[in-house]
Amino acid sequence: MGVAVRVIPCLDVDAGRVVKGVNFKGLRDAGDPVELAHRYDRAGADELTFLDVTASSSERETTFDVVRRTAEEVFIPLTVGGGVRGVAEVDRLLREGADKASINTAAIARPDVIDEITRHFGSQVLVLSVDARRVQGEVSTPSGFEVTTHGGRRGTGIDAVQWAKEAADRGVGEILLNSIDADGTKEGFDLELIRLIRAAVAVPLIASGGAGAPEHFPPAIEAGADAVLAASMFHFGPDDMIRQVKEAIRAAGHEVR
């Protein structure tokens, strides 16, 4: 048997509240992050991911406070991303109680930051968040997917598969793969994207974007995901949704925690 699949609720935090949109737009309020984290811990989540979606410097202290309060309440691993620029932010997040830090835009701007953070804290602490979409218009990349920044609003022209491979080579511990095309659609994960990244990297892969029902999760695992992440269907679904997802994964023949 391989390693057990992890089921991870994602909390998109904006100014201290959890929000959710479609294709990264039209955010609506989904509650208090500490309360939701507590609920997910009790409901059987394996980990939690917090993404500070507005990550401006004014919201930074709010995020640190939320992380600290959450870490006091829950005992499953906590990954925090949004506004992580280097060793200093990772250090502070770990001191506030996070287990892992997620980096996105800062790593695209300066890939050496991956080496610096992993040298300082070890690979297991760093998750690379890749917001990928199919190329549009004049843009072309070898894989047909490009990396975006600013919550999917800005294309970079960087090939998503090549970027994932470079980051893995530099020592990143995991890749959180967000499909911008599938995000919030509730029509299932982007299996083509997962397969392409899986073929290029050996590090654990967390699939994100598009989950709408428990039966959407096993195909993502079969495509190569080691963990599956969702937001809307956990926030707005029934309280036992995590259990339903785990049952669907188990029924498809995969080991879950």
Phi, psi and omega in degrees: 000146175279190177289143180297139179289138178261140176249121192234111170288143179248129177252111175274113187254127179232114180052041175084004176239153176275133181230162174210139178229190176242133186048041176068015180232168176063057186289139173232154187286134180237006173122186181277127185300323182291318177299314180297318179301316180299317180297317181291324177301312180293329185278357174102015175298145180273329178209171172230144173239128174253128172239118178280100191282344178252345172019032173282161185301328181294331181271349186304313182296323177302315181297315179302320180296316179297317179299314181299313182294323179292315182298330178289333187266326187240155188237019173259158182302140183238122175253134181234131178225169181110110178077013177279115185250341182180197185303320185298315180293319179298316180303314182293317179300317179295322179291331178280351175120359176289152177264329182218155176242144179249135182235147181221274187303317183297326180288326177293318181293324184211087185304334179302338181299331177299312180299318182297313182293316183288329176295321184285316189244346186098151183300326188297343183275341189249126176249127174270122176267122180246113176264101188248147175217160174295143182294149183234150172060232185283342187288139170219144177227158181304323184271345187087000177238142175238157175277139176242162174233179177057049177062036176086001184275339186235120177284153179246342186076001179276132179294127185296321182290316179297321180294316178300318181294316179299316181296319178296319178297327180281350173113008178298142188278329181210161174237124173264109187260107180261124173271113178294324181297323184268342188309124175074359183281337182062026181252007179112160181290160177275093187292326179298315179297316180300315181299318181297315181291319180301321181293338186263336185229154178257348182289157178304142185239125178256120181270134182219145174104111172110351182293132179225347182205156181306326183288351177284342189282315180303319179299327178295322179290318178296331178283347175129003180284139175267340179213155182232136186234142177210161180235287186309312188291337174277318182293317188254358181270183178295158184298336182263021184299323179298318178297318179299318180296315180296323178295320179296319180293316180295318181296333179275003174096014180256150178276132174236163182284000000 
